[in-house]
C-alpha cells in the first residue's frame, strides 16, 4: 500500500492516510452488508482495484457509488445510529454544497488549499456517489443529463476559494475552468445545489431503464443493467463489491484503462493537508 501521511499540527507524528480511508471503506462495506444495501467501487478506485489490486499509486481517494434508494437508506442509517465515522451531505451541513456525500473521520481535519469555500466541517474522507434514474428513452436520458451540465460545472467552481491551475488539463480546459470560476462568484452554492438535486430526483431509479452518476467526474449514462449485477474484487487484500461487467464500465470511463498514463499525468487531483485534531493526537 502506498503512503500519504497525515500529521498533527504541532508534532512530528505521522500516520498513513491510506490506512485511515481504507478503514472507512471497510466500515461502509460492513454497514452495506448488514443492511443489505447495494454499493460498488467506482471511478479511480475501481480502476485501481483492477489495474493495481488496490490504490492507484499517485491517487489519494476512494470512490463508492450506490443506487439512489440504497444511497438514501445509507444516509438515514448514518444519521440514526452512532458510528465511529460520520457522514456529511448537502442537507446536514450549511457549508457543504456537493451533490454527493462524504464519510469522514471526525478525529481528523483537512485544510483545503483551493476548495471548501463555504467552510463545511469534515475530516479525512471517502466519497459516496448516488446513481440516479434518467427515464426509459436513451436520447432523452442523454438530453436530461446534459441540460444541467453547465449549471453543475458552475456549482463545482463555486466551491473554489480561488482559481487554480489543474495540471491534468490542457490550456483550453484551463480557460473554460476560469470562465466557470468567474461566473461562480455570482451564485449561491447551497441554493443552486438544492435546485440541481431536486431536478436530478425527477425520475425514480427503480423505474428507469437508463441511469447515471451526475455528481461524478466522468460523464456517464448507462443501461441500468450495468449496475444491477455485482461481483467481488480484490482491493488491498480484501474483497469489495463492484459491478460484474467492470470491463464495460471502465472502458466507457477511461478507454484503454489498463494502459498507464504518461508520467506527467500521474498526479493526484486533491490539494489539501490532513491532520489529527489536537485533542486526538
Secondary structure, DSSP 8 states (H G I E B T S, - for coil): ----EEE-SSS--EEEHHHHHHHHHHHHHHHHHHHT---EE-HHHHHHHHHHSSS-TT----EEEEEHHHHHHHHHHHHHS--SEEEE-TTT-TT---SSEEEEETTEEEEESS--TT-----SEEEEEEEEE--S-HHHHHHHHHHTHHHHHHHHHHT-SS----TTS-HHHHHHHHHHHHHHTTS-HHHHHHHHHHHHTSB-STT-SEEE-TTSSS---EEGGGGT-EEEEEETTEEEEEETTHHHHHHHHHSSTTS---GGG---S--EEEEE-GGG-
